[in-house]
Amino acid sequence: MRKKLTLGLFAAALIVGGVGTANAAPLGCETSGWVCLYRDDDYKGGQVSLTNSTTAISHLSSYGFNDNADSFYSSYGNDSAWWTDANYTGRRVCMHSHTSNRSFSFADSDEASSARKLDSPTSC
């Protein structure tokens, strides 16, 4: 009886939410060390990424992404940040290492104009 109950609970977990999906990276940002800004809430609507080779973007407008971010995901070991203006000026908003935000606040929605990976996990 105990074996049946355990298998039943495991099957229920698979149906309800999947095993191991709670911490899974969103589509397009699965590579370790990346920081991704998404156009819409819940990591949807297209993205721009700070990768292992592109560690800073001084003008998100160059990617057609100026004032468009509404969520982010970071698998980077250090902090990152985005700014409200190009060239890392204006108000700075931190994206701490290994964190995410599936929906920016009203004040932050569609405000990002530049973004950069920072040098340490305590830069912000």
Contact map, one row per residue, 1 for C-alpha under 8 A:
1111100000000000000000000000000000000000000000000000000000000000000000000000000000000000000000000000000000000000000000000000
1111110000000000000000000000000000000000000000000000000000000000000000000000000000000000000000000000000000000000000000000000
1111111000000000000000000000000000000000000000000000000000000000000000000000000000000000000000000000000000000000000000000000
1111111100000000000000000000000000000000000000000000000000000000000000000000000000000000000000000000000000000000000000000000
1111111110000000000000000000000000000000000000000000000000000000000000000000000000000000000000000000000000000000000000000000
0111111111000000000000000000000000000000000000000000000000000000000000000000000000000000000000000000000000000000000000000000
0011111111100000000000000000000000000000000000000000000000000000000000000000000000000000000000000000000000000000000000000000
0001111111110000000000000000000000000000000000000000000000000000000000000000000000000000000000000000000000000000000000000000
0000111111111000000000000000000000000000000000000000000000000000000000000000000000000000000000000000000000000000000000000000
0000011111111100000000000000000000000000000000000000000000000000000000000000000000000000000000000000000000000000000000000000
0000001111111110000000000000000000000000000000000000000000000000000000000000000000000000000000000000000000000000000000000000
0000000111111111000000000000000000000000000000000000000000000000000000000000000000000000000000000000000000000000000000000000
0000000011111111111000000000000000000000000000000000000000000000000000000000000000000000000000000000000000000000000000000000
0000000001111111111000000000000000000000000000000000000000000000000000000000000000000000000000000000000000000000000000000000
0000000000111111110000000000000000000000000000000000000000000000000000000000000000000000000000000000000000000000000000000000
0000000000011111110000000000000000000000000000000000000000000000000000000000000000000000000000000000000000000000000000000000
0000000000001111111010000000000000000000000000000000000000000000000000000000000000000000000000000000000000000000000000000000
0000000000001111111110000000000000000000000000000000000000000000000000000000000000000000000000000000000000000000000000000000
0000000000001100111111000000000000000000000000000000000000000000000000000000000000000000000000000000000000000000000000000000
0000000000000000011111110000000000000000000000000000000000000000000000000000000000000000000000000000000000000000000000000000
0000000000000000111111110000000000000000000000000000000000000000000000000000000000000000000000000000000000000000000000000000
0000000000000000001111110000000000000000000000000000000000000000000000000000000000000000000000000000000000000000000000000000
0000000000000000000111111000000000000000000000000000000000000000000000000000000000000000000000000000000000000000000000000000
0000000000000000000111111100010000000000000000000000000000000000000000000000000000000000000000000000000000000000000000000000
0000000000000000000000111110110000000000000000000000000000000000000000001000000000000000000000000000000000000000000000000000
0000000000000000000000011111110000000000001000000000000000000000000000001000000000000000000000000000000000000000000000000000
0000000000000000000000001111110000000000001000000000000000000000000000000000000000000000000000000000000000000000000000000000
0000000000000000000000000111110000000000000000100000000000000000000000000000000000000000000000000000000000000000000000000000
0000000000000000000000001111111101110000000000001000000000000000000000001000000000000000000000000000000000000000000000000000
0000000000000000000000011111111101000000000000000000000000000000000000000000000000000000000000000000000000000000000000000000
0000000000000000000000000000111111000000000000000000000000000000000000000010000000000000000000000000000000000000000000000000
0000000000000000000000000000111111000000000000000000000000000000000000000011000000000000000000000000000000000000000000000000
0000000000000000000000000000001111100000000000000011000000000000000000000111100000000000000000000000000000000000000000000000
0000000000000000000000000000111111110000000000001111000000000000000000000111000000000000000000000000000000000000000000000000
0000000000000000000000000000100011111000000000001110000000000000000000011111000100000000000000000000000000000000000010000000
0000000000000000000000000000100001111100000000111100000000000000000000011100000000000000000000000000000000000000000000000000
0000000000000000000000000000000000111110001000111000000000000000000011111000000000000000000000000000000000000000000000000000
0000000000000000000000000000000000011111101111110000000000000000000111110000000000000000000000000000000000000000000000000000
0000000000000000000000000000000000001111101111100000000000000000100111100000000000000000000000000000000000000000000000000000
0000000000000000000000000000000000000111111111000000000000000000000111100000000000000000000000000000001000000000000000000000
0000000000000000000000000000000000000111111100000000000000000000000001100000000000000000000000000000011100000000000000000000
0000000000000000000000000000000000000001111100000000000000000000000000100000000000000000000000000000011000000000000000000000
0000000000000000000000000110000000001111111110000000000000000000000000111000000000000000000000000000010000000000000000000000
0000000000000000000000000000000000000111111111100000000000000000000000000000000000000000000000000000000000000000000000000000
0000000000000000000000000000000000000111001111100000000000000000000000000000000000000000000000000000000000000000000000000000
0000000000000000000000000000000000000111000111110000000000000000000000000000000000000000000000000000000000000000000000000000
0000000000000000000000000001000000011110000111111000000000000000000000000000000000000000000000000000000000000000000000000000
0000000000000000000000000000000000011100000001111100000000000010100000000000000000000000000000000000000000000000000000000000
0000000000000000000000000000100001111000000000111110010000000000000000000000000000000000000000000000000000000000000000000000
0000000000000000000000000000000001110000000000011111111110000000000000000000000000000000000000000000000000000000001110000000
0000000000000000000000000000000011100000000000001111111000000000000000000000000000000000000000000000000000000000000000000000
0000000000000000000000000000000011000000000000000111111000000000000000000000000000000000000000000000000000000000000000000000
0000000000000000000000000000000000000000000000000111111000000000000000000000000000000000000000000000000000000000000000000000
0000000000000000000000000000000000000000000000001111111110000000000000000000000000000000000000000000000000000000000000000000
0000000000000000000000000000000000000000000000000111111110000000000000000000000000000000000000000000000000000000000110000000
0000000000000000000000000000000000000000000000000100011111000000000000000000000000000000000000000000000000000000011110000000
0000000000000000000000000000000000000000000000000100011111110000000000000000000000000000000000000000000000000000011100000000
0000000000000000000000000000000000000000000000000000000111110000000000000000000000000111000000000000000000000000111100000000
0000000000000000000000000000000000000000000000000000000011111110010000000000000000000110000000000000000000000000110000000000
0000000000000000000000000000000000000000000000000000000011111111110000000000000000000100000000000000000000000001111000000000
0000000000000000000000000000000000000000000000000000000000111111110000000000000000000000000000000000000000000000100000000000
0000000000000000000000000000000000000000000000000000000000111111110000000000000000000000000000000000000000000000000000000000
0000000000000000000000000000000000000000000000010000000000111111110000000000000000000000000000000000000000000000000000000000
0000000000000000000000000000000000000000000000000000000000011111110000000000000000000000000000000000000000000000000000000000
0000000000000000000000000000000000000010000000010000000000011111111110000000000000000000000000000000000000000000100000000000
0000000000000000000000000000000000000000000000000000000000111111111110000000000000000000000000000000000000000111110000000000
0000000000000000000000000000000000000000000000000000000000000000111110000000000000010000000000000000000000001111100000000000
0000000000000000000000000000000000000111000000000000000000000000111111000000000000000000000000000000000000001111000000000000
0000000000000000000000000000000000001111000000000000000000000000111111110000000000000000000000000000000000001111000000000000
0000000000000000000000000000000000001111100000000000000000000000000111110000000000000000000000000000011100011100000000000000
0000000000000000000000000000000000001111111000000000000000000000000011111000000000000000000000000001111100000000000000000000
0000000000000000000000000000000000111100001000000000000000000000000011111100000000000000000000100001110000000000000000000000
0000000000000000000000001100100000111000001000000000000000000000000000111110000000000000000000000111110000000000000000000000
0000000000000000000000000000000011110000000000000000000000000000000000011111000000000000000000111111000000000000000000000000
0000000000000000000000000000001111100000000000000000000000000000000000001111100000000000000000001110000000000000000000000000
0000000000000000000000000000000111100000000000000000000000000000000000000111111000000000000000001100000000000000000000000000
0000000000000000000000000000000010000000000000000000000000000000000000000011111000000000000000001100000000000000000000011000
0000000000000000000000000000000000000000000000000000000000000000000000000001111100000000000000011100000000000000000011111110
0000000000000000000000000000000000000000000000000000000000000000000000000001111110000000000001111000000000000000000011111111
0000000000000000000000000000000000100000000000000000000000000000000000000000011111000000000001111000000000000000001111000011
0000000000000000000000000000000000000000000000000000000000000000000000000000001111100000000111110000000000000000001111000000
0000000000000000000000000000000000000000000000000000000000000000000000000000000111110001000111100000000000000001111100000000
0000000000000000000000000000000000000000000000000000000000000000000000000000000011111101111110000000000000000011111000000000
0000000000000000000000000000000000000000000000000000000000000000001000000000000001111101111100000000000000000011110000000000
0000000000000000000000000000000000000000000000000000000000000000000000000000000000111111111000000000000000000001110000000000
0000000000000000000000000000000000000000000000000000000001110000000000000000000000111111110000000000000000000000110000000000
0000000000000000000000000000000000000000000000000000000001100000000000000000000000001111100000000000000000000000010000000000
0000000000000000000000000000000000000000000000000000000001000000000000000000000001111111110100000000000000000000011100000000
0000000000000000000000000000000000000000000000000000000000000000000000000000000000111111111100000000000000000000000000000000
0000000000000000000000000000000000000000000000000000000000000000000000000000000000111101111100000000000000000000000000000000
0000000000000000000000000000000000000000000000000000000000000000000000000000000000111000111110000000000000000000000000000000
0000000000000000000000000000000000000000000000000000000000000000000000000000000011110001111111000000000000000000000000000000
0000000000000000000000000000000000000000000000000000000000000000000000000000000011100000001111100000000000000000000000000000
0000000000000000000000000000000000000000000000000000000000000000000000000000001111000000000111110000000000000000000000000001
0000000000000000000000000000000000000000000000000000000000000000000000010100001111000000000011111011000000000000000000000000
0000000000000000000000000000000000000000000000000000000000000000000000000100011110000000000001111110000000000000000000001001
0000000000000000000000000000000000000000000000000000000000000000000000000111111100000000000000111110000000000000000000001000
0000000000000000000000000000000000000000000000000000000000000000000000001111110000000000000000011111000000000000000000000000
0000000000000000000000000000000000000000000000000000000000000000000000001110000000000000000000111111100000000000000000000000
0000000000000000000000000000000000000000000000000000000000000000000000111100000000000000000000100111110000000000000000000000
0000000000000000000000000000000000000000000000000000000000000000000000111000000000000000000000000011111100000000000000000000
0000000000000000000000000000000000000000111000000000000000000000000001111000000000000000000000000001111100000000000000000000
0000000000000000000000000000000000000001110000000000000000000000000001100000000000000000000000000000111110000000000000000000
0000000000000000000000000000000000000000100000000000000000000000000001100000000000000000000000000000111111111000000000000000
0000000000000000000000000000000000000000000000000000000000000000000000000000000000000000000000000000001111111000000000000000
0000000000000000000000000000000000000000000000000000000000000000000000000000000000000000000000000000000111111000000000000000
0000000000000000000000000000000000000000000000000000000000000000000000000000000000000000000000000000000111111010000000000000
0000000000000000000000000000000000000000000000000000000000000000000001000000000000000000000000000000000111111111000000000000
0000000000000000000000000000000000000000000000000000000000000000001111000000000000000000000000000000000111111110000000000000
0000000000000000000000000000000000000000000000000000000000000000011111000000000000000000000000000000000000011111000000000000
0000000000000000000000000000000000000000000000000000000000000000011110000000000000110000000000000000000000111111100000000000
0000000000000000000000000000000000000000000000000000000000010000011110000000000001111000000000000000000000010111111000000000
0000000000000000000000000000000000000000000000000000000001111000111000000000000001111100000000000000000000000011111000000000
0000000000000000000000000000000000000000000000000000000111110000010000000000000001111111000000000000000000000001111100000000
0000000000000000000000000000000000000000000000000100000111010000000000000000000111100001000000000000000000000001111110000000
0000000000000000000000000000000000000000000000000100001111000000000000000000000111000001000000000000000000000000011111000000
0000000000000000000000000000000000100000000000000100001100000000000000000000011110000000000000000000000000000000001111100000
0000000000000000000000000000000000000000000000000000000000000000000000000000011110000000000000000000000000000000000111111010
0000000000000000000000000000000000000000000000000000000000000000000000000000011000000000000000000000000000000000000011111010
0000000000000000000000000000000000000000000000000000000000000000000000000000111000000000000000000000000000000000000001111110
0000000000000000000000000000000000000000000000000000000000000000000000000000111000000000000000011000000000000000000001111111
0000000000000000000000000000000000000000000000000000000000000000000000000000011000000000000000000000000000000000000000011111
0000000000000000000000000000000000000000000000000000000000000000000000000000011100000000000000000000000000000000000001111111
0000000000000000000000000000000000000000000000000000000000000000000000000000001100000000000001010000000000000000000000001111
